[in-house]
Amino acid sequence: MIWKQPIKILSNSILKKSWQKKVLKVNPKDNVAVALVDLMQGETVTLGDLTYDIIKDTKAKHKFVTEDLSVGDSIIMYGVLVGKASQPIQKGEVITTENVKHQSAKVEGKTETTSWTAPNVDQWKDKTFMGYHREDGQVGTENVWLFFPLVFCENRNVEILKDVFEKELLFEKVTKHQLLLRSLINNSETETVVEEDQNSRVFKNIDVKFITHQGGCGGIRQDAEALGRLLAGYVNNPNVAGATVLSLGCQNLQVQIFTDALEKISPNNKKPIIVYEQQKSGTVDEMLNGIIKDSYEAIKKANEIERKPASVSKLVLGLECGGSDGFSGISANPVLGQLSDLMAGIGGATILSEFPELCGVEQELVNRCVNEADAERFLQLMKDFEKSVVAAGSGFDMNPSPGNIKDGLITDAMKSAGAAKKGGSSPINDVLDFTEYIKEPGLNLLCTPGNDVECTTALVGSGSNIVLFTTGLGTPTGNPVVPVVKISSNTILAERMPDIIDFNTGDVITGEKTIDEKAEELLEFIIEVASGKIKTKAAILNQNDFIPWRRGVSL
């Protein structure tokens, strides 16, 4: 095995500024403090009127306790229970997986109704973006013709169509990686990459995208039916102008199941849908010829749709995190939370997902549900999800990844308490199960796994026309039909991986900007993305990820 280290090694500590705070307590109830910079053993730090002697070296993003703890004592962060001491911990000592174990509070129902004061949104009420208006009143941030199969047996035909349409409709350029390999083969110097010329595209107002997957047959019928609902959600998504659907004919996910799912979501669907079933279409050559001719005419028609002004309230923002670190819950996620509150005040919609990463903060979310039925449904979905995970021999406590733990998120409840900050503090107007389509403005909860691509896939299937994705470690996740805006929790990540990060909230950590200021900056940025003026890094990388959730299998 050849293991290559980066040529340039960057420190994981935040660059220290003379005026920058070294530590932070997130909530007055907390008995842990966050190191904002690397702290050395023996160093004394000040937090308010109190001082703490650091017992052991504590890296930035990690936490130390602010009081002596005995075995079984609670660890409180964000004002909630996030763990229990598994051994005695001295005041000023860093918490780790060795001295803390996961623990979260048990919730049975609403204990109160949380009040909320909406932020001032006067400056945003008349803001518009340039979007694609659909007949059902939704507005897209992209205009996409989508090809997809109902069953994995059709993946090869979809790939053939992708090759044909991309070569003829899109500007084909030789990538720098192709040129590198070509130079190695020819033993010559690397050639210059030709930049894309948008004027060379055949169609200016439509993109053509392709989805493949491994479902539709062979698994349980429930997964096939869920896939049908998910694909129906993609067709109904405002970013999609129409679709070409390939079916084999004998699979579990029958065409009728898909069309029934679409009818349920959108009874008056006017979008063009072209369906070809191979077992009724003769040879592969005959089928592909028909698909190409019919799809071309439909794509040409869809290209006539142009961007027009639309209220910002037409945005549906999916809220997600992946590759999180110890700063995600105090910079990037709270910025999304403030943005979510702004959207609620404007009349737009946001969707908070990743139910395994809401473990430990259920009580707050339950109390924010507008009605009792939604509160009960949220708790039941959480219990059913956890039960399926336990039945598979795991548990929510296994959720933090090695990268999460290395960068300060050592229990699932701690990770969840920070992840939930993406949802702000506004009332929860609806609770959706996987594949259900959004119907209420304001904040919605959507049951999905924490897996990055499965979650993004589900958010788009439920109606998000932009996904906001926070990360502290870096991840290249994208989507075929919806812009995915990647938001870093720290500046070092933004500088180390500029090719995947769109927006940086690291200046919240250094104290240069407030959460409110960054939320307003982010909303301005989103309007530019929604209007097609800024292309996300995931789109530039052609990152078109699509993985349906096979329920009960993924955490």
C-alpha positions as CSV (number, residue, x, y, z in Angstrom):
1,M,0.0,0.0,0.0
2,I,1.2,3.5,-0.9
3,W,0.1,6.1,1.6
4,K,0.6,9.6,0.4
5,Q,0.7,12.5,2.9
6,P,-0.2,16.0,1.7
7,I,2.8,18.0,0.7
8,K,1.7,20.9,2.9
9,I,0.6,20.1,6.4
10,L,-1.8,22.7,7.9
11,S,-2.3,23.0,11.7
12,N,-5.7,22.1,13.0
13,S,-5.6,25.0,15.5
14,I,-7.2,28.3,14.7
15,L,-4.7,31.1,14.2
16,K,-4.5,33.0,17.4
17,K,-5.3,36.7,17.4
18,S,-4.3,38.9,20.3
19,W,-7.9,39.9,20.9
20,Q,-9.5,36.5,20.2
21,K,-11.3,34.7,23.0
22,K,-9.7,31.4,23.9
23,V,-12.7,29.6,25.4
24,L,-16.5,29.8,25.2
25,K,-19.4,28.5,27.3
26,V,-22.3,28.0,25.0
27,N,-25.1,28.0,27.6
28,P,-25.0,29.3,31.2
29,K,-26.2,25.9,32.4
30,D,-23.2,24.1,30.8
31,N,-20.5,22.5,32.9
32,V,-18.1,22.3,29.9
33,A,-16.3,25.0,28.0
34,V,-15.1,24.9,24.3
35,A,-11.5,25.6,23.5
36,L,-11.5,28.1,20.6
37,V,-7.7,27.7,20.2
38,D,-5.2,25.0,21.3
39,L,-4.7,25.2,25.0
40,M,-1.5,23.9,26.7
41,Q,-1.3,21.9,29.9
42,G,-0.7,24.3,32.8
43,E,-2.2,27.3,30.9
44,T,-4.7,29.5,32.8
45,V,-7.7,30.7,30.9
46,T,-10.4,33.2,31.9
47,L,-14.1,32.7,31.3
48,G,-16.2,35.7,32.6
49,D,-15.1,36.2,36.2
50,L,-13.7,32.7,36.6
51,T,-10.3,31.2,35.8
52,Y,-9.4,27.6,34.9
53,D,-6.1,25.8,35.0
54,I,-5.8,23.5,32.0
55,I,-5.0,20.0,33.3
56,K,-4.0,18.4,29.9
57,D,-3.3,19.7,26.4
58,T,-6.7,20.5,24.9
59,K,-7.0,21.0,21.1
60,A,-9.2,23.6,19.6
61,K,-12.8,22.4,19.2
62,H,-12.6,20.1,22.2
63,K,-14.1,20.7,25.7
64,F,-12.9,20.8,29.3
65,V,-15.1,20.6,32.4
66,T,-15.6,23.6,34.5
67,E,-16.1,21.7,37.8
68,D,-14.9,18.5,39.4
69,L,-17.0,15.5,38.3
70,S,-17.5,12.1,39.8
71,V,-18.5,8.8,38.0
72,G,-22.1,9.1,36.8
73,D,-22.2,12.9,37.0
74,S,-24.0,14.6,34.1
75,I,-22.2,16.4,31.2
76,I,-24.2,19.4,30.2
77,M,-23.7,21.3,26.9
78,Y,-26.1,23.6,25.0
79,G,-28.1,23.4,28.2
80,V,-28.9,19.8,27.7
81,L,-27.6,16.4,28.9
82,V,-25.0,15.1,26.4
83,G,-23.2,12.5,28.5
84,K,-22.2,11.0,31.8
85,A,-18.7,10.9,33.4
86,S,-17.4,7.3,33.2
87,Q,-14.5,8.1,35.5
88,P,-13.6,11.1,37.8
89,I,-12.8,14.2,35.8
90,Q,-10.9,17.2,37.3
91,K,-11.9,20.8,36.8
92,G,-10.0,22.0,33.7
93,E,-9.6,18.5,32.2
94,V,-10.5,17.7,28.6
95,I,-13.4,15.3,28.1
96,T,-12.8,12.3,25.8
97,T,-14.4,9.0,24.8
98,E,-12.4,7.4,27.7
99,N,-13.9,9.5,30.5
100,V,-17.4,10.3,29.1
101,K,-20.1,8.0,27.7
102,H,-23.2,8.9,25.7
103,Q,-26.4,9.8,27.6
104,S,-29.5,11.7,26.6
105,A,-32.7,12.7,28.4
106,K,-35.8,10.6,27.8
107,V,-38.9,12.4,26.5
108,E,-42.5,11.3,26.7
109,G,-44.3,14.4,25.3
110,K,-44.8,18.1,25.4
111,T,-44.0,19.8,28.7
112,E,-44.7,23.3,27.5
113,T,-45.4,25.4,24.4
114,T,-42.4,27.4,23.5
115,S,-43.0,31.1,22.7
116,W,-41.1,32.8,19.8
117,T,-40.5,36.3,18.6
118,A,-39.8,36.5,14.9
119,P,-36.7,38.5,13.9
120,N,-37.2,41.8,12.0
121,V,-37.4,40.9,8.3
122,D,-38.4,44.3,6.9
123,Q,-35.3,44.4,4.7
124,W,-36.1,41.0,3.2
125,K,-39.9,41.2,2.5
126,D,-39.5,42.7,-0.9
127,K,-36.4,40.8,-1.9
128,T,-36.6,38.6,-5.0
129,F,-34.6,36.0,-6.8
130,M,-34.7,35.1,-10.5
131,G,-36.3,31.7,-10.7
132,Y,-38.3,29.3,-12.9
133,H,-42.0,29.5,-12.2
134,R,-44.0,26.3,-12.4
135,E,-47.8,26.0,-13.0
136,D,-48.4,24.7,-9.5
137,G,-47.0,27.9,-7.9
138,Q,-43.6,26.5,-7.0
139,V,-40.5,28.3,-8.2
140,G,-37.3,26.5,-9.2
141,T,-33.7,27.7,-8.7
142,E,-32.7,25.5,-11.6
143,N,-34.3,24.2,-14.8
144,V,-33.5,20.5,-15.2
145,W,-34.7,17.8,-17.6
146,L,-34.2,14.6,-15.6
147,F,-33.5,11.0,-16.8
148,F,-33.9,8.1,-14.4
149,P,-34.7,4.4,-14.2
150,L,-37.4,2.7,-12.1
151,V,-35.1,-0.3,-11.6
152,F,-31.3,-0.8,-11.6
153,C,-31.7,-3.1,-14.7
154,E,-32.0,0.1,-16.8
155,N,-28.9,1.8,-15.4
156,R,-26.8,0.9,-18.5
157,N,-29.4,2.4,-20.8
158,V,-29.4,5.6,-18.7
159,E,-25.6,5.7,-18.9
160,I,-25.8,5.4,-22.7
161,L,-28.3,8.2,-22.9
162,K,-26.1,10.3,-20.6
163,D,-23.1,9.9,-22.9
164,V,-25.1,10.8,-26.0
165,F,-26.9,13.8,-24.5
166,E,-23.9,15.3,-22.7
167,K,-21.7,15.0,-25.7
168,E,-24.2,16.7,-28.0
169,L,-26.0,19.2,-25.8
170,L,-23.2,20.2,-23.4
171,F,-19.8,21.7,-24.2
172,E,-17.4,18.8,-24.0
173,K,-14.0,19.7,-22.6
174,V,-10.9,17.7,-21.8
175,T,-10.4,17.7,-18.1
176,K,-7.0,18.5,-16.5
177,H,-6.9,14.9,-15.2
178,Q,-7.4,13.5,-18.7
179,L,-4.6,15.8,-19.9
180,L,-2.3,14.7,-17.0
181,L,-2.8,11.0,-17.9
182,R,-2.4,11.8,-21.6
183,S,0.9,13.6,-20.8
184,L,2.1,10.6,-18.8
185,I,1.2,8.2,-21.7
186,N,2.9,10.5,-24.3
187,N,5.8,11.4,-21.9
188,S,5.1,15.1,-22.6
189,E,4.2,18.2,-20.6
190,T,0.7,18.7,-19.4
191,E,-1.5,20.7,-21.8
192,T,-3.7,23.6,-20.9
193,V,-7.3,22.8,-20.0
194,V,-9.9,24.5,-22.2
195,E,-12.4,26.5,-20.1
196,E,-16.1,25.9,-20.6
197,D,-17.8,28.4,-22.9
198,Q,-21.5,28.7,-22.0
199,N,-22.3,30.2,-25.4
200,S,-21.3,26.8,-27.0
201,R,-24.2,25.0,-25.3
202,V,-27.1,24.0,-27.5
203,F,-29.7,25.1,-25.0
204,K,-29.2,28.1,-22.6
205,N,-32.1,27.6,-20.2
206,I,-32.1,23.9,-19.4
207,D,-29.7,21.4,-17.9
208,V,-30.0,17.7,-18.6
209,K,-29.2,15.4,-15.6
210,F,-29.2,11.6,-15.1
211,I,-29.9,9.5,-12.0
212,T,-29.0,5.8,-11.5
213,H,-29.6,3.7,-8.4
214,Q,-29.5,0.1,-7.1
215,G,-33.2,-0.2,-6.2
216,G,-36.6,-1.0,-7.7
217,C,-36.5,-4.8,-7.4
218,G,-34.9,-7.6,-5.5
219,G,-35.4,-6.0,-2.1
220,I,-38.5,-5.6,0.1
221,R,-41.6,-4.2,-1.6
222,Q,-41.7,-1.3,0.9
223,D,-38.3,-0.1,-0.3
224,A,-39.5,-0.2,-3.9
225,E,-42.6,1.8,-3.1
226,A,-40.6,4.3,-1.1
227,L,-38.3,4.7,-4.1
228,G,-41.3,5.3,-6.3
229,R,-42.5,8.1,-3.9
230,L,-39.0,9.6,-3.8
231,L,-38.7,9.7,-7.6
232,A,-42.2,11.2,-7.8
233,G,-40.9,13.9,-5.4
234,Y,-38.0,14.6,-7.7
235,V,-40.3,15.1,-10.7
236,N,-42.5,17.4,-8.6
237,N,-39.5,19.4,-7.3
238,P,-39.7,22.9,-8.7
239,N,-36.2,22.6,-10.2
240,V,-37.3,19.9,-12.6
241,A,-39.1,20.9,-15.8
242,G,-39.9,17.3,-16.9
243,A,-38.5,13.7,-17.0
244,T,-37.7,10.7,-19.1
245,V,-38.4,7.5,-17.1
246,L,-37.0,4.1,-18.0
247,S,-38.7,0.9,-16.9
248,L,-37.8,-2.8,-17.6
249,G,-41.4,-4.0,-17.1
250,C,-41.3,-6.9,-14.6
251,Q,-39.7,-5.1,-11.6
252,N,-41.3,-4.5,-8.2
253,L,-41.4,-0.7,-8.8
254,Q,-44.0,-0.8,-11.5
255,V,-44.8,2.3,-13.6
256,Q,-48.2,2.5,-12.0
257,I,-46.7,2.7,-8.5
258,F,-44.6,5.7,-9.6
259,T,-47.5,7.5,-11.4
260,D,-49.8,6.9,-8.4
261,A,-47.2,8.4,-6.1
262,L,-46.9,11.5,-8.3
263,E,-50.7,11.8,-8.5
264,K,-50.8,11.9,-4.7
265,I,-48.2,14.6,-4.4
266,S,-49.4,16.6,-7.4
267,P,-53.0,15.7,-8.6
268,N,-52.8,18.3,-11.4
269,N,-49.3,17.7,-12.6
270,K,-48.7,19.4,-15.9
271,K,-45.0,18.6,-16.3
272,P,-44.2,16.4,-19.4
273,I,-43.1,12.9,-18.5
274,I,-41.9,10.4,-21.1
275,V,-42.0,6.7,-20.0
276,Y,-40.4,3.9,-21.9
277,E,-40.8,0.2,-20.9
278,Q,-38.1,-2.0,-22.4
279,Q,-40.0,-5.3,-22.4
280,K,-42.6,-3.5,-24.6
281,S,-40.2,-1.6,-26.8
282,G,-38.5,-4.2,-29.0
283,T,-34.7,-4.0,-29.3
284,V,-32.5,-1.8,-27.2
285,D,-31.7,0.2,-30.4
286,E,-35.3,0.8,-31.2
287,M,-36.1,1.9,-27.6
288,L,-33.1,4.3,-27.4
289,N,-33.9,5.8,-30.8
290,G,-37.5,6.6,-29.5
291,I,-36.3,8.0,-26.2
292,I,-33.8,10.3,-27.9
293,K,-36.3,11.7,-30.4
294,D,-39.1,12.2,-27.8
295,S,-36.8,13.6,-25.1
296,Y,-35.1,16.0,-27.5
297,E,-38.4,17.6,-28.5
298,A,-39.4,17.9,-24.8
299,I,-36.1,19.4,-23.8
300,K,-36.3,21.9,-26.6
301,K,-39.7,23.0,-25.3
302,A,-38.5,23.2,-21.7
303,N,-35.7,25.4,-22.8
304,E,-38.2,28.1,-23.6
305,I,-38.8,28.6,-19.9
306,E,-36.9,31.6,-18.6
307,R,-36.0,33.0,-15.2
308,K,-38.4,35.6,-13.8
309,P,-38.5,37.5,-10.4
310,A,-39.9,35.5,-7.5
311,S,-40.3,36.3,-3.8
312,V,-37.7,35.0,-1.5
313,S,-40.6,33.3,0.3
314,K,-40.6,30.8,-2.6
315,L,-37.3,29.3,-1.4
316,V,-37.4,26.0,0.4
317,L,-34.1,25.5,2.1
318,G,-32.9,22.0,3.2
319,L,-30.7,22.1,6.3
320,E,-28.0,19.5,6.6
321,C,-24.6,18.9,8.1
322,G,-21.9,16.4,7.3
323,G,-18.2,16.0,8.3
324,S,-19.1,18.0,11.4
325,D,-16.5,19.2,13.9
326,G,-16.5,20.8,17.4
327,F,-17.1,24.2,15.9
328,S,-20.1,23.3,13.7
329,G,-22.5,23.8,16.6
330,I,-21.2,27.2,17.5
331,S,-20.6,28.8,14.1
332,A,-22.1,27.3,10.9
333,N,-25.1,25.5,12.4
334,P,-26.3,28.5,14.5
335,V,-25.9,30.7,11.4
336,L,-28.2,28.4,9.6
337,G,-30.6,28.5,12.6
338,Q,-30.7,32.3,12.4
339,L,-31.3,32.0,8.6
340,S,-34.1,29.5,9.3
341,D,-35.7,32.0,11.6
342,L,-35.4,34.7,9.0
343,M,-37.1,32.5,6.4
344,A,-39.9,31.7,8.9
345,G,-40.5,35.4,9.3
346,I,-40.4,36.0,5.6
347,G,-42.9,33.2,4.9
348,G,-40.4,30.8,3.3
349,A,-39.7,27.3,4.3
350,T,-36.9,25.3,5.8
351,I,-36.5,21.5,6.4
352,L,-34.4,20.1,9.2
353,S,-33.5,16.5,8.7
354,E,-31.1,13.8,10.1
355,F,-33.2,12.3,13.0
356,P,-30.3,10.3,14.5
357,E,-28.6,13.7,15.0
358,L,-31.6,15.1,17.0
359,C,-31.1,12.5,19.7
360,G,-31.0,14.3,23.1
361,V,-32.8,17.5,22.0
362,E,-36.2,15.9,21.5
363,Q,-37.8,17.8,24.4
364,E,-37.0,21.2,22.9
365,L,-38.2,20.2,19.5
366,V,-41.4,18.6,20.8
367,N,-42.2,21.7,22.8
368,R,-41.7,23.8,19.6
369,C,-44.3,21.7,17.6
370,V,-47.3,23.8,16.8
371,N,-49.8,21.0,17.4
372,E,-49.8,17.9,19.7
373,A,-50.2,15.5,16.8
374,D,-46.9,16.6,15.2
375,A,-45.2,16.3,18.6
376,E,-46.4,12.8,19.0
377,R,-45.5,11.9,15.4
378,F,-41.9,13.2,15.8
379,L,-41.4,11.1,19.0
380,Q,-42.8,8.0,17.4
381,L,-40.6,8.4,14.3
382,M,-37.6,8.8,16.5
383,K,-38.5,5.7,18.6
384,D,-39.2,3.6,15.5
385,F,-35.9,4.7,13.9
386,E,-33.9,3.9,17.0
387,K,-35.6,0.6,17.5
388,S,-34.7,-0.5,13.9
389,V,-31.1,0.6,14.5
390,V,-30.9,-1.4,17.8
391,A,-32.5,-4.4,16.1
392,A,-29.6,-4.3,13.6
393,G,-27.1,-4.5,16.5
394,S,-26.2,-0.8,16.7
395,G,-27.6,2.3,18.3
396,F,-27.7,6.1,18.0
397,D,-24.7,6.2,20.4
398,M,-22.6,4.8,17.5
399,N,-23.4,7.8,15.3
400,P,-20.3,10.0,15.7
401,S,-17.7,9.1,13.1
402,P,-14.0,8.8,13.8
403,G,-13.6,12.3,12.2
404,N,-16.3,13.7,14.5
405,I,-14.7,12.3,17.6
406,K,-11.2,13.5,16.6
407,D,-12.5,17.0,16.1
408,G,-14.4,17.3,19.4
409,L,-17.8,15.6,19.0
410,I,-17.4,12.6,21.4
411,T,-21.1,11.6,22.0
412,D,-24.1,11.4,19.8
413,A,-26.1,13.7,22.1
414,M,-23.3,16.3,21.9
415,K,-23.3,16.1,18.1
416,S,-27.1,16.3,18.1
417,A,-27.3,19.3,20.3
418,G,-25.0,21.2,17.9
419,A,-26.7,19.8,14.8
420,A,-30.1,20.9,16.0
421,K,-29.0,24.5,16.0
422,K,-29.6,24.5,12.2
423,G,-33.3,24.7,13.0
424,G,-33.1,28.0,14.9
425,S,-35.9,28.7,17.4
426,S,-39.0,29.2,15.3
427,P,-42.1,27.0,15.8
428,I,-42.2,23.6,14.0
429,N,-45.1,23.7,11.6
430,D,-45.0,20.1,10.3
431,V,-43.3,16.8,10.8
432,L,-42.7,14.7,7.6
433,D,-41.7,11.1,7.2
434,F,-39.2,10.1,4.5
435,T,-40.6,10.8,1.0
436,E,-43.4,13.0,2.2
437,Y,-43.6,16.4,0.3
438,I,-43.5,19.7,2.1
439,K,-46.8,21.6,2.3
440,E,-46.3,24.1,5.2
441,P,-44.1,27.3,5.3
442,G,-41.7,27.8,8.2
443,L,-39.7,25.1,9.9
444,N,-40.4,21.4,9.0
445,L,-38.8,18.2,10.4
446,L,-38.1,15.4,7.9
447,C,-37.2,11.9,9.0
448,T,-33.9,10.9,7.3
449,P,-30.7,9.2,8.3
450,G,-27.6,11.2,9.0
451,N,-25.8,9.8,6.0
452,D,-24.8,12.8,3.9
453,V,-26.0,11.7,0.5
454,E,-29.1,9.8,1.6
455,C,-30.1,12.9,3.6
456,T,-29.5,15.3,0.7
457,T,-31.4,12.9,-1.6
458,A,-34.3,12.9,0.7
459,L,-34.4,16.7,1.2
460,V,-34.7,17.2,-2.5
461,G,-37.4,14.6,-2.8
462,S,-39.4,16.5,-0.2
463,G,-39.3,19.8,-2.1
464,S,-36.1,21.6,-1.2
465,N,-34.9,23.9,-4.1
466,I,-31.6,24.7,-2.3
467,V,-29.7,22.6,0.2
468,L,-27.5,24.3,2.8
469,F,-24.8,21.9,4.0
470,T,-22.5,22.8,6.9
471,T,-19.2,21.0,7.4
472,G,-16.2,21.3,9.7
473,L,-14.0,18.6,8.1
474,G,-15.0,18.9,4.4
475,T,-17.2,16.9,2.1
476,P,-17.9,17.1,-1.6
477,T,-21.6,16.1,-1.6
478,G,-23.8,17.5,-4.3
479,N,-27.1,16.7,-6.0
480,P,-28.3,16.3,-9.7
481,V,-31.2,18.9,-9.6
482,V,-30.6,21.2,-6.6
483,P,-27.7,23.5,-5.7
484,V,-25.9,22.3,-2.5
485,V,-24.2,25.2,-0.8
486,K,-21.3,24.0,1.3
487,I,-20.7,26.1,4.5
488,S,-17.5,25.7,6.6
489,S,-17.5,26.0,10.4
490,N,-13.9,27.2,10.4
491,T,-11.6,29.3,8.3
492,I,-8.8,26.7,8.1
493,L,-11.1,24.3,6.2
494,A,-12.3,27.1,3.9
495,E,-8.6,27.9,3.0
496,R,-7.5,24.2,2.8
497,M,-10.4,23.0,0.6
498,P,-11.6,26.1,-1.4
499,D,-12.7,23.9,-4.3
500,I,-15.6,22.5,-2.2
501,I,-16.5,25.4,0.2
502,D,-18.9,28.1,-0.9
503,F,-19.3,30.1,2.3
504,N,-17.2,30.4,5.5
505,T,-18.5,31.1,9.0
506,G,-15.1,30.8,10.6
507,D,-15.1,34.6,11.4
508,V,-17.8,33.8,14.0
509,I,-15.2,31.7,15.9
510,T,-12.6,34.5,15.8
511,G,-15.2,37.0,16.9
512,E,-14.9,39.1,13.8
513,K,-18.6,38.6,12.9
514,T,-21.8,37.8,14.8
515,I,-24.2,35.0,14.0
516,D,-26.8,37.5,12.9
517,E,-24.4,39.2,10.5
518,K,-23.3,36.0,8.9
519,A,-26.9,34.8,8.5
520,E,-27.7,37.9,6.6
521,E,-24.6,37.5,4.4
522,L,-25.6,33.9,3.8
523,L,-29.1,34.9,2.7
524,E,-27.7,37.4,0.2
525,F,-25.4,34.6,-1.1
526,I,-28.3,32.2,-1.4
527,I,-30.3,34.7,-3.5
528,E,-27.4,34.9,-5.9
529,V,-27.2,31.1,-6.1
530,A,-31.0,30.8,-6.5
531,S,-30.8,33.4,-9.4
532,G,-28.2,31.4,-11.2
533,K,-25.5,34.1,-10.8
534,I,-23.3,32.0,-8.6
535,K,-22.6,28.3,-9.3
536,T,-21.9,26.2,-6.3
537,K,-18.6,24.3,-6.0
538,A,-20.5,21.0,-6.0
539,A,-22.0,21.9,-9.4
540,I,-18.6,23.0,-10.7
541,L,-17.2,19.6,-9.6
542,N,-20.2,17.9,-11.3
543,Q,-21.0,16.3,-8.0
544,N,-24.4,14.6,-8.7
545,D,-25.0,12.3,-5.8
546,F,-28.2,10.2,-5.4
547,I,-28.6,7.4,-2.9
548,P,-32.1,6.4,-1.8
549,W,-32.5,5.4,1.9
550,R,-33.3,1.7,2.3
551,R,-35.1,2.1,5.5
552,G,-33.7,0.5,8.6
553,V,-30.4,-0.2,7.1
554,S,-28.6,3.2,7.3
555,L,-27.9,5.2,10.4
